[in-house]
Amino acid sequence: MLEYIGSTWPDHWQHTPDEKHMLESIKQQIERYFPEGRNLLINTTWFGPQFNNGLWEQYLSKVNRKTSYARLFYVAAADPLMISKQQIEEMVQALGVKEVYGLGNVEGPGYFSFTCMVIPKYFASYTIDELLMKSPKHLYINYNRKPRTHRVDLVNKILDEKLDSYGVITMGKDLDGIFCQSDRPAPFLTLGETPDDYAKEGHWDMGDAHGIPHNIHSLGNMDIWRNHFLNIVSEAEFNPWDHLVVSEKTWKPIIGLRPFILNGQTKTYKYLRDNGFYTFNDYFPVELENIPEHQVHDSIIQVIKYLTTLTAQQLTAMYNDMLPKLMHNKKQFYKFSEHQYFLVDHLFE
């Protein structure tokens, strides 16, 4: 017997049919592989006591009725896991659960990348010539929409070091004061783009709530893209102790033939290499990976400073040296995406 708690994204969002299809596959597999006993599946998208949508109350009603379950399955695919490890442990105890299965953005045997699955279906199409670097006019780009604390802290460091003129930076507004816990406010930095600029790829009907369009399915302004060297990825998650999340922000430079470094979880580098991708840390005389989280921003600053010492000819030569790896990464992305569909449909084999 399978019971379900959860909601999906709104029907008019592009990935919602894919999310529903994924959930249906998981439900069918649970019923097929675990026919004995009571099972509970929770989709953790917008699930938790912090949300006022009735889902947490559904869970509490089961606790209050003293309903017990043989197994708890929780899936975090469309978003990072929104409940803590302690909350999961408390749920397991309250529901008398014997077996626990984390799926999606939960490190372990049930890990898969939903984002990587769906991006190829909707992403803008580019020729190789459109993607190749024409000039290193911009040493880097660092695009930020939601002003999460780790993003704001890095951008403020870049501004403090007067390195902003070497690259292109965006930063959205912190509308409700919920994203940024930094000691300093988030600077609002925009390219003046509107949702209509990305209407073809879709902007999820979210408009520009943070002053920056929610552009998931394109590389943005192509004049900037063609003329930048390094992509400083602003991932959604930062702390190494949180479950690994690899969003479209990391996949974009891979699709778009650019080297990248991460303002995010440093364990992502190893995850990418373990799955057949090249990383580019060894091109820079700075340690970016085997460092504690409080050193990540300083290391990124050192990379930018190093790039400022190179001539345009040296940067172009470095890019050309990287190009075979960049081409490999782009091809590997589509193979990896197809493999995620296999993983989703074979979670318990």
C-alpha positions in Angstrom: 0.0 0.0 0.0 1.4 3.4 -1.0 0.4 6.8 0.4 1.6 10.1 -1.0 2.2 13.6 0.3 3.3 16.3 -2.0 2.5 18.9 -4.6 4.1 19.6 -7.9 5.0 22.9 -9.6 2.1 24.8 -11.2 0.7 23.3 -14.3 1.8 26.1 -16.5 5.5 25.8 -15.6 7.6 24.1 -18.3 9.0 21.3 -16.2 5.8 20.3 -14.4 4.8 17.5 -16.9 8.3 16.1 -16.5 8.1 16.3 -12.7 4.7 14.5 -12.7 6.0 11.8 -15.0 9.0 11.3 -12.8 6.8 11.0 -9.7 4.5 8.5 -11.5 7.5 6.3 -12.4 8.6 6.4 -8.7 5.2 5.4 -7.5 4.9 2.5 -9.9 8.4 1.2 -8.9 7.5 1.4 -5.2 4.3 -0.5 -5.7 6.2 -3.1 -7.8 9.2 -3.6 -5.6 7.7 -3.1 -2.2 4.2 -4.7 -2.3 4.2 -5.7 1.3 3.5 -3.3 4.1 2.5 0.4 4.2 4.7 2.8 2.2 4.8 6.6 2.4 6.2 8.7 -0.5 6.8 12.5 0.1 7.7 14.9 -2.6 9.7 17.5 -0.7 9.1 20.3 -3.1 7.6 23.0 -0.9 7.2 20.5 1.9 8.1 21.5 5.5 6.8 23.4 8.5 8.1 26.6 6.8 5.4 26.4 4.1 1.8 27.3 4.5 0.3 24.9 2.0 -1.2 22.1 4.1 1.4 19.5 3.2 3.2 19.5 6.6 -0.2 19.3 8.3 -1.0 16.1 6.2 2.2 14.6 7.7 1.2 15.7 11.2 -2.2 14.2 10.8 -0.6 10.8 10.2 1.5 11.2 13.3 -1.5 12.2 15.3 -3.4 9.1 14.1 -0.3 7.0 15.1 -0.1 5.6 11.6 3.1 3.6 11.1 4.9 2.7 7.9 7.3 0.0 6.8 9.1 2.4 4.5 9.5 6.2 3.9 10.5 7.4 0.5 11.3 11.1 0.1 12.2 12.7 -3.2 13.9 16.0 -3.8 14.2 16.4 -7.5 12.7 19.7 -8.7 14.4 21.6 -5.8 17.1 21.0 -3.1 15.9 19.0 -0.1 13.8 21.4 2.0 13.8 19.5 5.2 16.8 18.9 7.4 18.4 15.6 8.3 17.2 16.1 11.9 13.6 16.5 10.7 13.9 13.3 8.6 15.1 11.5 11.7 12.2 12.8 13.7 9.8 11.8 11.0 11.2 8.3 10.9 10.8 7.9 14.6 7.3 9.5 14.7 6.1 7.2 11.9 7.8 4.0 13.1 9.6 3.6 9.8 11.8 0.6 9.3 13.4 1.5 6.0 14.2 5.0 4.5 15.0 5.8 0.9 16.2 9.3 -0.2 15.8 10.0 -4.0 16.8 12.7 -6.3 19.0 15.4 -4.8 19.8 13.1 -1.8 23.3 11.7 -1.9 23.3 7.9 -1.9 22.1 5.1 -4.1 18.9 6.9 -5.1 20.7 10.0 -6.4 19.7 11.4 -9.8 19.7 14.8 -11.5 16.2 15.8 -12.6 17.4 19.2 -13.8 19.9 17.5 -16.1 17.1 15.3 -17.5 14.9 18.1 -18.6 17.2 20.9 -19.7 17.9 19.3 -23.2 14.2 19.3 -23.9 13.8 23.1 -23.6 17.3 24.7 -23.9 17.9 27.1 -26.7 19.8 25.7 -29.7 23.2 27.1 -30.6 25.8 26.3 -33.2 29.3 25.6 -32.2 30.4 28.8 -33.9 28.0 30.8 -31.8 29.5 29.3 -28.6 33.2 29.6 -29.3 35.0 32.5 -27.5 35.6 35.3 -29.9 37.6 37.4 -27.5 38.3 37.5 -23.7 36.8 41.0 -23.5 35.2 39.9 -20.2 37.5 37.8 -18.0 34.5 36.2 -16.3 30.7 36.3 -15.9 29.0 35.8 -12.5 25.3 35.7 -12.9 23.1 35.8 -9.8 19.3 36.0 -9.6 18.2 35.2 -6.0 20.6 37.0 -3.6 21.6 34.0 -1.5 24.2 34.7 1.2 27.1 33.0 -0.5 26.4 34.9 -3.7 26.2 38.3 -2.0 29.3 37.7 0.0 31.3 36.8 -3.2 30.0 39.8 -5.2 30.8 42.2 -2.3 34.3 40.8 -2.2 34.7 41.4 -6.0 33.4 44.9 -5.6 35.7 45.5 -2.6 38.7 44.3 -4.6 37.6 46.5 -7.6 37.5 43.5 -9.9 34.0 44.1 -11.1 35.2 46.0 -14.2 37.0 42.9 -15.5 33.7 40.9 -15.7 30.0 40.9 -15.9 28.0 40.5 -12.7 24.3 40.4 -12.0 22.5 40.3 -8.6 18.8 40.3 -7.9 16.8 42.0 -5.2 16.2 40.4 -1.8 12.5 41.1 -1.8 11.5 39.7 1.5 14.8 39.6 3.3 14.7 35.8 3.3 17.6 34.9 1.0 20.5 36.9 2.3 21.8 36.5 5.8 25.0 38.4 5.1 26.2 41.3 7.3 26.1 43.5 4.2 23.1 44.1 1.8 22.9 42.7 -1.6 23.9 45.1 -4.4 21.3 45.2 -7.1 23.2 44.7 -10.4 21.2 44.2 -13.6 21.8 44.1 -17.4 18.4 45.7 -18.0 16.9 42.5 -19.4 13.2 41.7 -19.2 11.2 38.4 -19.3 10.3 39.1 -22.9 14.0 38.7 -23.8 13.7 35.0 -23.0 10.0 34.4 -23.8 11.0 31.8 -26.5 12.7 29.6 -24.0 10.2 30.3 -21.3 10.6 32.1 -18.0 8.2 30.0 -16.0 5.7 32.8 -15.6 7.8 34.2 -12.8 8.6 37.4 -14.6 11.4 39.4 -13.0 10.4 39.1 -9.4 14.0 39.8 -8.3 14.6 42.3 -11.0 16.3 39.7 -13.2 14.5 37.3 -15.5 14.3 33.7 -14.5 16.2 32.5 -17.5 16.8 28.7 -17.1 16.9 27.6 -20.7 19.4 29.9 -22.5 22.9 31.3 -22.1 21.6 34.9 -21.9 23.1 37.8 -23.9 25.1 36.1 -26.5 27.4 39.1 -27.2 28.5 38.7 -23.5 28.7 34.9 -23.7 30.9 34.9 -26.9 33.2 37.4 -25.4 33.8 36.0 -21.9 36.4 33.5 -20.8 35.5 32.0 -17.4 32.1 31.2 -15.9 31.9 31.7 -12.1 29.0 29.5 -11.3 26.6 30.7 -8.6 25.1 27.4 -7.4 22.0 27.2 -5.3 23.7 25.3 -2.5 27.0 26.2 -0.8 27.6 24.2 2.4 29.5 20.9 1.9 27.4 19.2 4.6 24.1 19.7 2.6 23.1 17.2 0.0 24.7 17.8 -3.4 22.6 19.8 -5.9 23.8 20.5 -9.4 21.5 23.0 -11.1 21.2 24.5 -14.6 23.8 27.1 -13.4 26.5 24.4 -13.6 25.3 22.8 -16.8 25.2 26.1 -18.7 29.0 26.6 -19.1 29.2 22.9 -20.0 26.6 23.3 -22.7 28.1 26.7 -23.7 31.8 25.6 -24.0 33.2 27.5 -21.1 35.6 26.6 -18.3 34.0 27.2 -14.9 34.7 27.4 -11.2 32.1 27.2 -8.5 30.7 29.5 -5.9 29.0 26.5 -4.4 29.7 23.0 -3.0 33.2 22.1 -3.8 32.3 18.4 -3.8 30.6 19.1 -7.1 34.0 19.1 -8.9 34.5 15.4 -7.9 30.9 14.5 -8.8 31.4 15.9 -12.3 34.7 14.1 -12.8 33.3 10.9 -11.5 30.6 11.2 -14.2 32.9 11.8 -17.1 33.3 15.5 -17.1 36.5 17.6 -17.1 37.0 20.3 -14.5 39.5 23.1 -15.0 40.9 23.9 -11.6 44.4 22.8 -12.6 44.6 25.7 -15.1 44.7 28.2 -12.2 47.5 28.5 -9.6 44.9 28.5 -6.8 43.4 25.7 -4.7 39.7 25.7 -5.4 38.6 22.3 -4.3 40.3 20.9 -1.2 39.5 23.9 1.0 37.0 24.6 3.7 33.9 26.6 2.7 35.1 29.8 4.3 38.0 30.0 1.9 36.0 29.5 -1.3 35.4 33.2 -2.0 39.0 34.2 -1.4 40.1 31.5 -3.8 37.8 32.7 -6.5 39.1 36.3 -6.0 42.6 34.9 -6.5 41.6 33.3 -9.8 40.2 36.6 -11.0 43.4 38.4 -10.0 45.4 35.8 -11.8 43.4 36.2 -15.0 44.1 40.0 -14.9 47.8 39.3 -15.2 47.3 37.4 -18.6 47.2 39.1 -22.0 44.4 38.5 -24.4 46.7 36.3 -26.4 47.5 34.1 -23.4 43.8 33.8 -22.5 43.0 32.8 -26.0 45.8 30.2 -26.0 44.5 28.8 -22.7 41.0 28.6 -24.1 42.2 26.8 -27.2 44.1 24.4 -25.1 40.9 23.7 -23.1 38.7 23.4 -26.2 38.9 19.6 -26.7 37.9 19.2 -23.0 35.1 21.7 -23.4 33.8 19.9 -26.5 34.0 16.6 -24.7 32.0 18.1 -21.8 29.2 19.3 -24.1 28.8 15.8 -25.7 29.0 14.1 -22.3 26.2 16.3 -20.9 23.7 14.9 -23.4 24.8 11.3 -22.7 24.7 12.0 -18.9 21.2 13.5 -19.3 19.9 10.3 -21.0 21.4 8.2 -18.3 19.4 10.1 -15.7 16.2 8.8 -17.3 17.5 5.3 -16.9 18.3 5.9 -13.2 14.9 7.3 -12.5 13.2 4.2 -14.0 15.5 1.7 -12.2 15.8 3.2 -8.7 15.5 -0.1 -6.8 17.4 -2.6 -9.0 
